[in-house]
Amino acid sequence: MSETPEPDAPSPSGDDEIDASAAPLLDHLTELRRRLIISAAAIAVGFAICFAFSVPLYEFLVIPFRVAVEAAGVEPTLYFAPLEFFFTRVRLAALGGIALAFPMVAYQLYHFIAPGLYKRERNTALPFLAAMPVLFMAGAALVYYVLMPFVMRFAVGMEQDAGEGSGVSIELLTRVGDYLTLTTTLLMAFGFAFQLPVFLTLLARAGLIDAQFLRNNRKYAIVGIFVIAAFLTPPDPISQLILGGSIIALYEISVISVLFAERKKPEEDDALA
């Protein structure tokens, strides 16, 4: 007697599959919203703290200007239009708040993407997250202690008395907002430029580039670096050379870092096998 075949289990309908896939998506969106709210709250707290100390922060930033002007025998004076200094404080507090909240934002970002990473990948990401603020502060320190004093000495050196040349007096009148714009532009430019080793090493670990690629394209990179430096720095050759030279040095460090990552990757793959 032949056995009657059992009926196949009913396959889930298309609506059931959509509902099943929608549930994890909603969970991810809920988690993302929670991380974004925490990050926004951290930035808001950082903004409030930095606004309360915005005047001391600005006084700290104008030290290179004061030193350069006093060295030229001129009384340091900054000019501002009505409400300009207030909005300058707001801008400074916003930038300071983002910088102050960056560790918390990076922490929230890492913990959002960490569940989708292997343990090896999570361990790999942590050193890069730790290196980013360190490199940013190194670039900012170079601006504050080296570049800004030189830029302000260069600007003060452009002054002339009425008895010189055309008989027209040329005097430096620095506005509060203009000085903050110049300072923050250079701080951001150098801070992000110093992330180059992290960026290139991550590309190498993703298999998109290698050390040989960086060596072969070094001459093109140097040309591109100095073009970028010309746009990001004031129109004087020394500051362009400082930024360009710094990025080139970081490029060479990146080559070494990528080479190290290439040599370490087979060991990590063997450990996973």
Secondary structure by P-SEA (a helix, b strand, c coil): cccccccccccccaaaaaaaaaaaaaaaaaaaaaaaaaaaaaaaaaaaaaaaaaaaaaaaaaaaaaaaaaaacccbbbbbccaaaaaaaaaaaaaaaaaaaaaaaaaaaaaaacccccaaaaaaaaaaaaaaaaaaaaaaaaaacccaaaaaaaaaaacccccccccbbbbbbccaaaaaaaaaaaaaaaaaaaaaaaaaaaaaaaccccaaaaaaaaaaaaaaaaaaaaaaccccaaaaaaaaaaaaaaaaaaaaaaaaaaaaaaaaaaaac
